[in-house]
Amino acid sequence: MGDFHYASLRESIYPLMMKLESSRGYITFKVAGDNIDQTITTLKSTWEQFGPGQPFSYNFIDRQFEEVHKSEMRIGSIFMVFASLAVFIACLGLFGLAAFTAEQRNKEIGVRKVLGASVSSIMSLLSREFVKLIGISFIIAAPTAYFAVGKWLDNFAYRTELSLVTIFIAGLLSLAVAWLTMSFQTWRAARANPVNSLRSE
C-alpha cells in the first residue's frame, strides 16, 4: 500500500509491517458519515448477536489522528486568539493616535480648507505619517516573522515552504486594517467646518 502518516507529522514515515494473526476482538469498518448513530446501533446489535457477553466499545480512527495532532491545533488556536487581541489593541491605539493628531492639527486643517484643499487631500495629509510608521514596522516585523515561522516549520519532517508573497499579503492586510481604523478620524477632521477651528483667531 502507499505511504501514510501513522504518527505525528513531525516524524518521517518509517517502514511499517502489518501481519494477519488471530483476532483480538477488534474489527475495523469503513462507514459513510451520513447516519453515524444508526450505523453504531446496527453494529452494536450485530456484535451482541455474534459475541454475547462481550462488551461493545468503539472509537473513530480520525479522532485518534486528531489526538496525535492536537498540540499543533492548540498552538494554532492560541496564536489566533493572541494575534486577534494584538490587532484589536493596536487598532484602538491607532484610533486614539489619529484622533489626537487630528485635534492637534485642527487649525492647520481649517486653514487648508479655507484655502481650497479638498477632503481627499487633507485625508492623505493626515494618513501619510501613519503609513510611514506602518511601513517601518513592516520592515522590522517581516524578517522576524519569516525566520520565526521558518524555525517552527523546521520541526516537521514534511513541511511547506513559506512564500514571501504570503508575508507581502500580510503586510498589505495590515496596512488596510490600519487605514480603515484611522480613516474615520481623518475623514471627520477633513469634513469639519473650518469656522469652528478658526473663529478664535
KEKE-3310 file (N, C-alpha, C; in steps of 0.2 Angstrom, whole numbers, plus 5000, padded with zeros to 4 digits):
npx = (5004:5001:5012:5008:5003:5006:5009:5015:5016:5028:5037:5046:5040:5041:5046:5033:5026:5012:5003:4993:4985:4979:4962:4960:4948:4944:4937:4938:4929:4924:4914:4900:4897:4884:4873:4878:4874:4864:4871:4880:4871:4866:4878:4881:4870:4873:4885:4882:4874:4883:4893:4889:4889:4901:4909:4904:4913:4919:4928:4934:4944:4949:4947:4957:4969:4967:4970:4983:4988:4984:4991:4997:4985:4981:4991:4989:4976:4979:4988:4980:4970:4978:4984:4973:4969:4980:4980:4968:4970:4981:4974:4965:4974:4979:4968:4965:4977:4976:4965:4970:4980:4973:4966:4976:4981:4971:4968:4977:4971:4959:4964:4969:4957:4950:4958:4956:4958:4955:4944:4949:4963:4967:4964:4973:4985:4984:4985:4997:5008:5006:5006:5019:5025:5019:5024:5038:5037:5033:5044:5053:5046:5043:5055:5058:5046:5046:5058:5055:5043:5049:5058:5049:5043:5053:5053:5045:5044:5039:5036:5029:5034:5037:5031:5037:5027:5016:5020:5021:5007:5001:5007:5000:4987:4988:4991:4979:4969:4974:4972:4959:4955:4960:4954:4941:4943:4951:4943:4933:4939:4943:4931:4926:4919:4928:4926:4923:4936:4944:4938:4942:4954)
npy = (4994:5012:5025:5031:5043:5038:5042:5057:5072:5078:5068:5057:5046:5030:5013:5001:4986:4975:4962:4947:4940:4930:4935:4949:4953:4965:4974:4983:4995:5003:5016:5026:5044:5048:5044:5041:5038:5028:5018:5014:5009:4998:4991:4988:4979:4969:4964:4960:4950:4940:4940:4937:4943:4949:4965:4980:4991:5006:5017:5031:5032:5044:5052:5047:5051:5064:5067:5064:5075:5086:5095:5104:5109:5116:5125:5133:5138:5146:5155:5162:5168:5176:5184:5190:5198:5206:5213:5220:5228:5236:5243:5250:5259:5265:5272:5281:5288:5294:5302:5311:5317:5323:5332:5340:5346:5354:5368:5369:5361:5368:5380:5375:5371:5382:5388:5381:5367:5350:5337:5324:5327:5332:5321:5312:5319:5318:5305:5301:5301:5291:5280:5279:5275:5263:5256:5256:5248:5236:5233:5230:5219:5209:5201:5196:5188:5179:5172:5166:5159:5150:5143:5136:5128:5120:5110:5100:5085:5084:5098:5114:5127:5143:5157:5172:5180:5178:5184:5197:5199:5199:5210:5220:5218:5222:5235:5239:5237:5246:5258:5258:5259:5272:5280:5285:5295:5304:5307:5313:5324:5331:5334:5343:5359:5373:5385:5383:5379:5390:5402:5407:5414)
npz = (5000:4998:5006:5022:5035:5051:5063:5072:5062:5063:5062:5051:5039:5043:5039:5039:5045:5043:5049:5047:5060:5074:5079:5090:5095:5089:5076:5061:5052:5037:5036:5030:5032:5034:5043:5057:5070:5068:5061:5071:5081:5073:5071:5085:5089:5080:5085:5098:5094:5088:5097:5112:5128:5128:5130:5120:5112:5105:5093:5084:5070:5064:5075:5083:5075:5076:5090:5089:5083:5091:5098:5089:5084:5095:5097:5086:5088:5100:5095:5086:5094:5102:5092:5086:5098:5099:5087:5088:5100:5095:5085:5092:5099:5087:5083:5093:5092:5080:5082:5091:5084:5074:5081:5086:5075:5071:5068:5057:5048:5046:5040:5028:5022:5020:5011:5000:5000:4996:5003:5001:4999:5012:5020:5015:5018:5033:5034:5029:5038:5047:5038:5035:5047:5048:5038:5042:5053:5047:5039:5050:5056:5046:5042:5054:5057:5046:5048:5061:5059:5049:5057:5066:5057:5053:5062:5057:5048:5035:5027:5022:5011:5016:5008:5001:4996:5004:5016:5011:5007:5020:5025:5017:5021:5034:5032:5026:5036:5046:5039:5038:5051:5055:5046:5048:5058:5052:5041:5047:5053:5041:5036:5044:5049:5045:5051:5064:5070:5067:5072:5084:5081)
capx = (5000:5005:5014:5003:5006:5003:5012:5015:5019:5035:5041:5046:5036:5046:5043:5028:5024:5006:5003:4987:4985:4972:4959:4960:4941:4943:4935:4938:4924:4923:4907:4898:4896:4878:4869:4883:4870:4860:4876:4883:4866:4866:4885:4881:4866:4876:4890:4879:4871:4888:4898:4886:4893:4907:4907:4904:4916:4921:4931:4935:4951:4950:4948:4964:4973:4966:4973:4991:4990:4980:4996:4998:4979:4980:4995:4986:4971:4982:4991:4974:4967:4983:4985:4967:4969:4986:4977:4962:4973:4984:4969:4962:4979:4980:4962:4966:4983:4973:4960:4974:4984:4968:4964:4982:4982:4964:4969:4980:4966:4955:4967:4970:4951:4949:4962:4953:4961:4949:4944:4954:4970:4968:4964:4980:4990:4984:4987:5004:5013:5004:5008:5026:5026:5017:5029:5044:5035:5033:5051:5055:5042:5043:5060:5057:5041:5049:5063:5052:5039:5053:5061:5044:5041:5059:5051:5041:5048:5036:5034:5028:5039:5034:5032:5037:5021:5012:5022:5019:5000:5000:5008:4995:4981:4989:4990:4972:4966:4976:4969:4951:4954:4961:4950:4935:4945:4954:4938:4929:4943:4943:4924:4924:4918:4934:4924:4924:4943:4947:4934:4946:4960)
capy = (5000:5018:5028:5036:5045:5034:5046:5064:5075:5080:5062:5054:5040:5024:5007:4998:4980:4973:4955:4945:4935:4929:4941:4951:4956:4972:4974:4989:4996:5009:5018:5033:5048:5051:5042:5038:5035:5022:5013:5012:5005:4992:4987:4985:4974:4963:4962:4956:4943:4935:4939:4939:4944:4953:4972:4983:4998:5008:5023:5033:5032:5051:5056:5046:5055:5071:5067:5065:5082:5091:5100:5109:5113:5120:5131:5137:5142:5151:5160:5165:5172:5182:5189:5195:5203:5211:5218:5224:5233:5240:5247:5255:5264:5269:5276:5286:5292:5298:5307:5316:5320:5327:5338:5344:5349:5356:5374:5369:5358:5373:5385:5372:5370:5389:5390:5377:5360:5345:5332:5319:5329:5333:5314:5310:5323:5316:5297:5300:5299:5284:5275:5279:5271:5256:5254:5255:5242:5230:5231:5226:5213:5204:5196:5192:5183:5174:5167:5163:5153:5145:5139:5132:5123:5115:5104:5095:5081:5086:5105:5118:5132:5150:5161:5179:5183:5177:5190:5204:5200:5200:5217:5224:5217:5226:5242:5240:5237:5252:5263:5258:5261:5279:5284:5288:5301:5308:5309:5318:5330:5334:5336:5348:5366:5377:5391:5381:5379:5397:5408:5411:5418)
capz = (5000:4998:5012:5025:5041:5057:5069:5071:5056:5065:5061:5045:5038:5043:5037:5043:5043:5045:5048:5049:5065:5077:5081:5097:5097:5086:5069:5058:5047:5034:5036:5027:5038:5034:5049:5061:5076:5066:5060:5078:5083:5069:5073:5092:5089:5077:5089:5103:5092:5087:5103:5118:5134:5127:5129:5114:5113:5098:5093:5077:5068:5063:5081:5085:5072:5079:5096:5088:5080:5095:5101:5084:5083:5101:5096:5081:5091:5104:5091:5083:5099:5104:5086:5086:5103:5097:5081:5091:5104:5090:5081:5097:5099:5081:5083:5098:5090:5074:5085:5095:5079:5071:5086:5087:5068:5069:5065:5051:5043:5045:5036:5022:5019:5018:5005:4995:5000:4996:5009:5000:5000:5019:5022:5013:5023:5039:5034:5027:5043:5049:5033:5035:5053:5047:5033:5046:5057:5042:5038:5055:5058:5041:5043:5061:5056:5041:5051:5067:5056:5046:5063:5068:5051:5053:5067:5054:5043:5029:5028:5017:5011:5017:5002:5003:4994:5010:5020:5007:5008:5027:5026:5014:5025:5040:5030:5025:5043:5049:5036:5039:5058:5056:5041:5051:5062:5047:5037:5051:5053:5035:5034:5049:5047:5047:5055:5071:5072:5066:5075:5090:5079)
cpx = (5004:5007:5008:5006:5002:5006:5012:5018:5026:5040:5041:5042:5041:5042:5038:5026:5017:5005:4996:4988:4979:4969:4959:4953:4940:4942:4935:4933:4925:4916:4906:4896:4889:4874:4873:4879:4867:4865:4879:4878:4866:4873:4884:4876:4869:4881:4887:4876:4877:4893:4894:4890:4899:4905:4908:4907:4918:4924:4932:4942:4953:4951:4955:4969:4973:4970:4981:4993:4986:4985:4996:4991:4978:4985:4992:4980:4973:4984:4985:4971:4972:4984:4979:4967:4975:4983:4972:4965:4977:4979:4966:4968:4980:4974:4963:4972:4980:4969:4965:4978:4979:4966:4970:4983:4975:4964:4972:4975:4961:4957:4967:4963:4949:4952:4961:4955:4954:4950:4949:4961:4971:4968:4971:4986:4990:4986:4994:5009:5012:5006:5015:5028:5024:5022:5036:5043:5035:5040:5054:5052:5042:5049:5060:5052:5043:5053:5060:5047:5043:5056:5056:5043:5047:5057:5047:5045:5045:5033:5033:5033:5035:5036:5033:5031:5016:5014:5020:5011:4998:5002:5003:4989:4982:4988:4983:4968:4968:4973:4962:4950:4955:4957:4944:4937:4948:4948:4934:4932:4943:4937:4922:4923:4924:4932:4925:4931:4946:4944:4938:4952:4958)
cpy = (5006:5020:5032:5037:5041:5037:5053:5067:5078:5074:5060:5048:5034:5018:5004:4991:4978:4966:4952:4939:4934:4935:4943:4955:4963:4971:4981:4990:5003:5011:5025:5037:5051:5050:5038:5034:5028:5016:5010:5007:4998:4987:4984:4979:4968:4960:4958:4950:4938:4935:4941:4939:4948:4961:4975:4990:5000:5015:5024:5034:5040:5054:5054:5050:5062:5072:5068:5072:5088:5096:5106:5113:5118:5126:5136:5141:5147:5157:5165:5170:5178:5187:5193:5200:5208:5216:5223:5230:5238:5245:5252:5261:5268:5274:5282:5291:5297:5303:5313:5320:5325:5333:5343:5349:5353:5363:5374:5366:5364:5378:5382:5372:5377:5391:5385:5369:5355:5340:5326:5321:5330:5326:5311:5313:5320:5308:5296:5298:5292:5278:5274:5274:5264:5253:5252:5248:5236:5228:5228:5220:5208:5199:5192:5186:5178:5169:5163:5157:5148:5140:5134:5126:5118:5109:5098:5091:5083:5093:5108:5124:5139:5154:5168:5183:5183:5183:5197:5205:5202:5208:5222:5224:5222:5233:5244:5241:5244:5258:5264:5261:5269:5283:5288:5295:5306:5311:5314:5324:5334:5337:5342:5355:5370:5383:5389:5381:5386:5403:5411:5415:5425)
cpz = (5000:5005:5015:5032:5047:5063:5067:5065:5057:5063:5054:5045:5038:5041:5042:5041:5046:5044:5050:5054:5068:5080:5088:5099:5094:5078:5066:5052:5044:5033:5033:5033:5038:5040:5054:5067:5074:5064:5066:5081:5080:5071:5080:5092:5086:5081:5095:5101:5091:5093:5110:5124:5134:5126:5122:5115:5106:5098:5085:5075:5067:5069:5084:5082:5074:5086:5095:5086:5085:5097:5095:5083:5089:5100:5091:5084:5096:5100:5088:5088:5101:5098:5085:5091:5101:5092:5084:5096:5100:5087:5086:5098:5093:5081:5087:5095:5084:5077:5088:5089:5075:5075:5086:5080:5066:5065:5058:5046:5041:5040:5029:5018:5017:5012:4999:4995:5000:5002:5008:5001:5008:5022:5021:5017:5030:5040:5032:5032:5046:5044:5033:5041:5052:5042:5037:5050:5053:5041:5043:5057:5053:5041:5049:5060:5052:5045:5057:5064:5053:5051:5065:5063:5051:5058:5063:5048:5036:5030:5022:5017:5012:5012:5005:5001:5000:5015:5017:5008:5015:5028:5023:5018:5031:5038:5029:5032:5046:5046:5037:5046:5058:5051:5043:5054:5057:5042:5041:5052:5047:5033:5039:5047:5049:5051:5063:5074:5071:5069:5081:5088:5077)
residu = (MET:GLY:ASP:PHE:HIS:TYR:ALA:SER:LEU:ARG:GLU:SER:ILE:TYR:PRO:LEU:MET:MET:LYS:LEU:GLU:SER:SER:ARG:GLY:TYR:ILE:THR:PHE:LYS:VAL:ALA:GLY:ASP:ASN:ILE:ASP:GLN:THR:ILE:THR:THR:LEU:LYS:SER:THR:TRP:GLU:GLN:PHE:GLY:PRO:GLY:GLN:PRO:PHE:SER:TYR:ASN:PHE:ILE:ASP:ARG:GLN:PHE:GLU:GLU:VAL:HIS:LYS:SER:GLU:MET:ARG:ILE:GLY:SER:ILE:PHE:MET:VAL:PHE:ALA:SER:LEU:ALA:VAL:PHE:ILE:ALA:CYS:LEU:GLY:LEU:PHE:GLY:LEU:ALA:ALA:PHE:THR:ALA:GLU:GLN:ARG:ASN:LYS:GLU:ILE:GLY:VAL:ARG:LYS:VAL:LEU:GLY:ALA:SER:VAL:SER:SER:ILE:MET:SER:LEU:LEU:SER:ARG:GLU:PHE:VAL:LYS:LEU:ILE:GLY:ILE:SER:PHE:ILE:ILE:ALA:ALA:PRO:THR:ALA:TYR:PHE:ALA:VAL:GLY:LYS:TRP:LEU:ASP:ASN:PHE:ALA:TYR:ARG:THR:GLU:LEU:SER:LEU:VAL:THR:ILE:PHE:ILE:ALA:GLY:LEU:LEU:SER:LEU:ALA:VAL:ALA:TRP:LEU:THR:MET:SER:PHE:GLN:THR:TRP:ARG:ALA:ALA:ARG:ALA:ASN:PRO:VAL:ASN:SER:LEU:ARG:SER:GLU)
# end
